[in-house]
Amino acid sequence: MDKSYSILIHPQQGTRIRHLVVSRRFIRIFTCAVLTLLGLSGWLLADYLWMKVEREEIKILSDQLKVEVATLRTQVMAQRENLLSLKELIENSQQLLAETKLERDHLKVQGAHLNEKVTALSAGLKEELAAVNARHQEEVTTLRTRLKDGLAAMKAEHQEKVTTLRTRLKDGLAAMKAERQGEVTTLRTRLKDGLAAMKAERQGEVTKLKSKHKEELNTLRAQVQVQQEKLLALRDRAKASQQLLVNWKGLRKKIQDSLPRKRRSSLKGQQVVRELETLLSSLESELEGLIASMPSEWPTKGRLSSRFGRRRSPWTGKSQFHSGIDIANRQGTPVYASGDAVVEFAGIKGGNGKTIVLKHGQGITTLYGHLSKIYVKKGDRVRKNQKIANLGNTGKSTSSHLHYEVRVNGTPIDPRRKLLKRNSSSSKRAD
């Protein structure tokens, strides 16, 4: 049986003393109830303080993420502005090149006019010389006739005078011949002097034209070099942005891991996480698309048989500009897209034979020539390292190889030095 306890209650003045009998079981139940209430109050207070601390941490992390997102947006806008400035510079270079071509054509026309003038002057001198010869021939013929008539009339009467007349005739003929020879010599000298002066003048104009074209070509080469350096800087920035996205993914995982499970399921926490994930996904997709569209992969396997720049033509033996690189291999070797792009042209294109032109955006295009078989058509969207054709020997070609070009707004650049990867596994295609 439970023992009972007697509790003395002191009465007020004028009343009796009361005894309250309480069992031991009641005291235990009451004590447990008080301890339970105290523990529950402490747990609620601790949970409230923990939730307050977590809310402050989430607020701080959100502010940091907003600052970093703003920084990343600023970097993306700066890259876009750089691309626009690069595009404007390339357009100016193309305009300057077009003006140079027009001036060169104009000088060619002037040279043709000068040649026509020289030809006309030579023909005129020849005609004048022929006229002088004909005139002197007529005079000699007339004089001979007159002398014969005079000799026939005077032969019977003045035999002695005949000898004198013959002597005078010989002297006259010698003088006329000497005079004619002098005139011919004078005409020849004038003709030679005129031709020499015109030749010297034309040679000076050609020298000036060559010097001017050389300076303009050097200027264009310097501008192309600047454009290529900007493309390299853009590729480095894209790689840095990609690394920054990887860091963002780790940061997003840390944020999700730092949130307590109860807060992950709350509506406000899910909304913040969704907004951050949406923003990061959009930036990631935009930068990944920019990086994937850069033609940075080797288009096929094989041996580099011809480099970019000046080379000796295999057809004429003269020095000419080679606007791409040649990769030699067996016919039928697969050809791959060097970056994400849209097919701008697929078919036969002049001396390149079967050709594919891919448009990568930002004014960048790539050309694949001398193909044996084409697997894409105009308007198709291709991915990096996707098979698009087979290597061949079509068009104006001496052997089976791939002619590969990279152009920025129509200006060819060296793909081997500026865009193609060197240390990746894809670079083994050109070993």
C-alpha positions in Angstrom: 0.0 0.0 0.0 1.1 3.6 -0.7 2.0 5.5 2.3 0.2 8.7 3.1 1.6 12.0 4.3 0.0 14.5 6.6 0.3 18.1 5.6 -0.3 20.7 8.2 -2.1 23.8 7.0 -1.8 26.7 9.3 -5.2 28.3 9.8 -6.0 31.9 10.1 -6.7 33.5 13.4 -9.9 32.1 15.0 -10.0 28.9 12.9 -9.0 25.2 13.5 -5.8 23.5 12.4 -6.4 21.4 9.3 -4.6 18.2 8.1 -4.4 17.4 4.3 -3.6 13.8 3.7 -1.7 13.3 0.3 -0.6 9.9 -1.0 2.9 9.2 -2.3 1.6 8.3 -5.7 0.0 11.7 -6.2 3.3 13.3 -5.2 5.2 11.3 -7.9 2.7 12.1 -10.6 2.8 15.7 -9.7 6.6 15.8 -9.8 6.7 14.0 -13.2 4.2 16.5 -14.6 6.2 19.5 -13.4 9.5 18.0 -14.8 7.8 17.2 -18.1 6.5 20.8 -18.4 9.9 22.2 -17.6 11.7 19.9 -20.2 9.1 20.8 -22.9 9.5 24.5 -22.2 13.3 24.2 -22.5 13.1 22.2 -25.7 10.7 24.7 -27.3 12.9 27.6 -26.2 16.0 25.9 -27.7 14.2 25.1 -31.0 13.1 28.7 -31.2 16.6 30.0 -30.7 18.0 27.4 -33.2 15.4 28.4 -35.8 16.3 32.1 -35.3 20.0 31.4 -35.8 19.3 29.4 -38.9 17.1 32.1 -40.3 20.0 34.7 -39.9 22.4 32.3 -41.6 20.1 31.8 -44.5 19.7 35.5 -44.9 23.5 36.0 -44.9 24.0 33.3 -47.5 21.2 34.7 -49.7 22.8 38.1 -49.6 26.2 36.6 -50.6 24.6 34.7 -53.4 22.9 37.8 -54.7 26.2 39.7 -54.7 28.0 36.8 -56.6 25.1 36.5 -59.1 25.4 40.3 -59.8 29.1 39.9 -60.3 28.7 37.1 -62.7 26.1 39.0 -64.7 28.5 41.9 -64.9 31.2 39.6 -66.3 28.8 38.1 -68.9 27.8 41.6 -70.0 31.5 42.6 -70.3 32.1 39.5 -72.5 29.2 40.4 -74.7 30.5 44.0 -75.1 33.9 42.6 -76.0 32.3 40.4 -78.6 30.4 43.3 -80.1 33.6 45.5 -80.2 35.4 42.6 -81.8 32.7 42.2 -84.4 32.8 46.0 -85.2 36.6 45.9 -85.6 36.4 42.9 -88.0 33.7 44.8 -90.0 36.0 47.8 -90.2 38.9 45.6 -91.4 36.6 44.1 -94.1 35.6 47.6 -95.3 39.3 48.7 -95.4 40.1 45.5 -97.4 37.3 46.2 -99.8 38.5 49.8 -100.4 42.0 48.4 -101.0 40.7 46.0 -103.6 38.8 48.9 -105.3 42.0 51.0 -105.4 44.0 48.1 -106.8 41.4 47.5 -109.5 41.5 51.2 -110.4 45.3 51.1 -110.7 45.0 48.0 -112.9 42.7 49.9 -115.2 45.2 52.8 -115.3 48.0 50.4 -116.1 45.8 49.0 -118.9 45.3 52.5 -120.3 49.0 53.2 -120.2 49.7 50.0 -122.1 47.1 51.0 -124.7 48.8 54.4 -125.0 52.2 52.8 -125.5 50.8 50.5 -128.1 49.1 53.3 -129.9 52.3 55.4 -129.9 54.4 52.5 -131.2 51.8 52.0 -134.0 51.9 55.7 -134.9 55.7 55.8 -135.0 55.7 52.7 -137.2 53.2 54.3 -139.6 55.1 57.6 -139.7 58.3 55.7 -140.4 56.6 53.7 -143.2 55.2 57.0 -144.7 58.7 58.6 -144.7 60.2 55.5 -146.4 57.4 55.5 -149.0 57.9 59.3 -149.6 61.7 58.9 -150.1 61.2 56.0 -152.3 58.8 57.9 -154.5 61.3 60.8 -154.7 64.1 58.5 -155.6 62.0 56.8 -158.3 60.9 60.2 -159.7 64.5 61.5 -159.7 65.8 58.3 -161.5 63.1 58.7 -164.1 64.0 62.3 -164.7 67.7 61.5 -164.9 67.1 58.8 -167.4 65.0 61.1 -169.6 67.7 63.8 -169.4 70.5 61.4 -170.1 68.6 60.0 -173.1 68.1 63.5 -174.5 71.6 64.7 -173.8 73.5 61.5 -174.7 73.9 62.3 -178.3 74.9 65.9 -177.8 76.9 66.0 -174.6 78.7 62.7 -173.9 81.1 64.4 -171.6 78.3 66.0 -169.6 77.0 62.5 -169.0 79.9 61.6 -166.9 79.5 64.8 -164.9 75.8 64.2 -164.4 76.5 60.6 -163.3 78.9 62.0 -160.7 76.4 64.5 -159.5 73.7 61.8 -159.4 75.8 59.6 -157.2 76.6 62.5 -154.9 72.9 63.4 -154.7 71.9 59.8 -154.0 74.6 59.6 -151.3 73.4 62.9 -149.7 69.7 61.8 -149.8 70.7 58.4 -148.3 72.6 60.1 -145.5 69.7 62.5 -144.8 67.2 59.6 -144.8 69.5 57.6 -142.5 69.7 60.5 -140.1 65.9 60.9 -140.0 65.5 57.2 -139.3 68.1 57.3 -136.5 66.4 60.3 -135.0 63.0 58.6 -135.1 64.4 55.5 -133.5 66.1 57.5 -130.7 62.8 59.4 -130.0 60.9 56.1 -129.9 63.4 54.5 -127.5 63.4 57.6 -125.2 59.6 57.7 -125.1 59.4 53.9 -124.4 62.1 54.2 -121.7 60.4 57.2 -120.0 57.0 55.4 -120.0 58.6 52.2 -118.7 60.3 54.1 -115.9 57.1 56.0 -115.0 55.1 52.7 -115.0 57.8 51.0 -112.9 57.7 53.8 -110.3 53.9 53.5 -110.1 54.1 49.7 -109.7 56.7 50.1 -107.0 54.5 52.7 -105.1 51.5 50.4 -105.5 53.4 47.4 -104.2 54.7 49.4 -101.2 51.2 50.7 -100.4 49.7 47.2 -100.7 52.4 45.8 -98.5 51.7 48.3 -95.8 48.0 47.7 -96.0 48.6 43.9 -95.8 50.8 44.4 -92.7 48.1 46.5 -91.1 45.4 43.8 -91.9 47.7 41.1 -90.5 48.2 43.2 -87.3 44.4 43.6 -87.0 43.8 39.9 -87.5 46.5 39.2 -84.8 44.6 41.4 -82.4 41.3 39.7 -83.3 42.9 36.3 -82.7 44.3 37.4 -79.3 40.8 38.7 -78.3 39.4 35.3 -79.3 41.9 33.6 -77.1 41.1 35.9 -74.2 37.4 35.1 -74.7 38.1 31.4 -74.6 40.1 31.8 -71.4 37.2 33.9 -69.9 34.8 31.2 -70.9 37.0 28.5 -69.1 37.1 30.7 -66.0 33.4 31.1 -66.1 33.0 27.4 -66.4 35.2 26.9 -63.4 33.2 29.5 -61.5 30.0 27.5 -62.4 31.6 24.4 -60.9 32.3 26.3 -57.8 28.7 27.5 -57.8 27.5 24.0 -57.9 29.5 23.1 -54.9 28.2 26.2 -53.1 24.7 25.3 -54.0 25.2 21.8 -52.5 26.7 23.3 -49.4 23.6 25.6 -49.0 21.3 22.6 -49.4 23.3 20.6 -46.9 23.5 23.4 -44.4 19.6 23.8 -44.3 18.0 21.6 -41.7 15.6 19.0 -43.0 12.6 20.8 -41.5 13.6 24.0 -43.3 14.2 22.2 -46.6 10.5 21.2 -46.6 9.3 24.7 -45.7 7.7 26.8 -48.5 10.1 29.8 -48.1 13.2 27.7 -48.1 12.1 25.8 -51.2 11.3 29.0 -53.0 14.8 30.5 -52.2 16.5 27.3 -53.4 14.4 27.2 -56.6 15.2 30.8 -57.5 18.9 30.2 -57.0 18.8 27.0 -59.0 16.9 28.7 -61.8 19.4 31.6 -62.0 22.4 29.3 -61.9 21.0 26.9 -64.5 20.3 29.8 -66.9 23.8 31.2 -66.5 25.3 27.7 -66.8 23.4 26.9 -70.0 24.3 30.2 -71.6 28.0 29.8 -70.8 28.1 26.2 -71.7 26.5 27.0 -75.1 29.1 29.7 -75.7 31.9 27.3 -74.9 30.5 24.4 -76.9 30.0 26.6 -80.0 33.7 27.5 -80.1 35.5 25.4 -82.8 38.1 24.1 -80.4 38.3 20.4 -81.4 40.3 18.8 -84.3 38.0 17.9 -87.1 39.6 14.6 -88.1 42.6 12.3 -87.5 45.7 12.5 -89.8 48.9 14.2 -90.6 49.2 18.0 -91.0 50.3 18.3 -94.6 49.9 22.1 -95.1 49.9 25.0 -92.7 48.1 28.4 -92.6 49.6 31.3 -94.5 51.9 31.8 -97.5 53.0 28.6 -99.4 54.1 27.5 -102.8 51.1 26.5 -105.0 51.2 22.8 -106.0 49.6 23.8 -109.4 51.6 26.9 -110.5 54.6 26.8 -108.3 54.1 30.4 -107.3 53.7 31.8 -103.7 50.1 32.2 -102.7 48.0 32.6 -99.5 46.6 29.4 -97.9 43.5 30.3 -95.9 43.3 27.1 -93.8 45.2 23.9 -92.9 45.3 20.5 -94.7 45.1 17.2 -92.8 46.0 14.2 -94.9 44.6 10.7 -94.3 43.0 7.8 -96.1 39.8 8.4 -98.0 36.7 7.6 -95.9 38.2 8.8 -92.6 35.4 10.3 -90.4 35.2 14.1 -90.2 33.7 15.6 -87.0 32.2 19.0 -86.1 34.8 21.1 -84.2 32.0 22.8 -82.2 28.2 23.2 -81.8 26.9 24.9 -84.9 24.2 25.1 -87.6 24.9 23.8 -91.1 25.0 26.9 -93.4 26.1 25.1 -96.6 26.4 21.4 -97.6 27.2 20.6 -101.3 29.8 21.2 -104.0 31.7 24.5 -103.8 34.2 25.3 -106.5 37.7 24.0 -106.1 36.9 22.6 -102.6 34.6 19.9 -104.1 32.1 18.5 -101.7 32.1 21.1 -98.8 30.4 21.8 -95.5 30.2 25.2 -93.9 29.1 25.4 -90.2 27.9 28.6 -88.5 29.0 28.7 -84.8 27.6 32.2 -83.9 29.5 35.3 -82.9 30.5 35.7 -86.6 32.6 32.4 -86.5 32.3 29.9 -89.3 34.2 26.7 -90.2 34.7 25.1 -93.6 35.4 21.4 -94.4 36.5 20.8 -98.0 37.4 17.9 -100.4 34.9 15.5 -98.7 33.9 12.2 -100.2 30.5 11.8 -98.4 28.3 14.3 -96.5 25.9 13.2 -93.7 24.2 16.5 -92.9 22.1 19.1 -94.9 21.6 22.8 -94.7 19.8 23.9 -91.6 20.8 20.9 -89.4 22.0 21.6 -85.9 25.1 19.6 -85.1 27.0 19.0 -81.8 30.7 19.1 -81.0 32.5 15.9 -82.1 29.4 14.8 -84.1 30.3 12.9 -87.4 29.3 15.1 -90.3 31.2 13.7 -93.3 34.0 11.4 -94.7 37.4 12.6 -95.8 38.0 12.5 -99.6 39.7 13.9 -102.7 37.0 15.8 -104.5 37.5 19.2 -106.2 40.9 20.7 -107.0 43.1 18.3 -104.9 46.3 16.4 -105.3 45.7 13.7 -102.7 43.2 12.6 -100.1 43.0 15.2 -97.4 40.7 17.6 -95.5 40.9 21.3 -96.1 39.8 23.0 -92.8 39.2 26.8 -92.4 38.1 29.0 -89.5 36.8 32.5 -90.3 35.7 35.4 -88.1 33.2 37.6 -90.0 34.7 36.3 -93.3 38.4 36.9 -92.3 40.4 33.6 -92.2 42.5 33.0 -89.0 45.0 30.2 -88.1 42.9 27.5 -86.3 46.0 25.6 -85.2 47.5 28.4 -83.2 44.4 30.1 -81.8 41.5 27.7 -81.4 42.4 24.0 -81.6 43.2 22.3 -78.4 46.7 21.0 -78.0 46.8 19.0 -74.7 43.4 17.3 -74.9 42.7 13.8 -76.2 41.1 15.4 -79.3 44.4 16.8 -80.5 45.6 13.3 -81.1 43.5 13.2 -84.3 46.1 15.3 -86.1 49.2 13.3 -84.9 
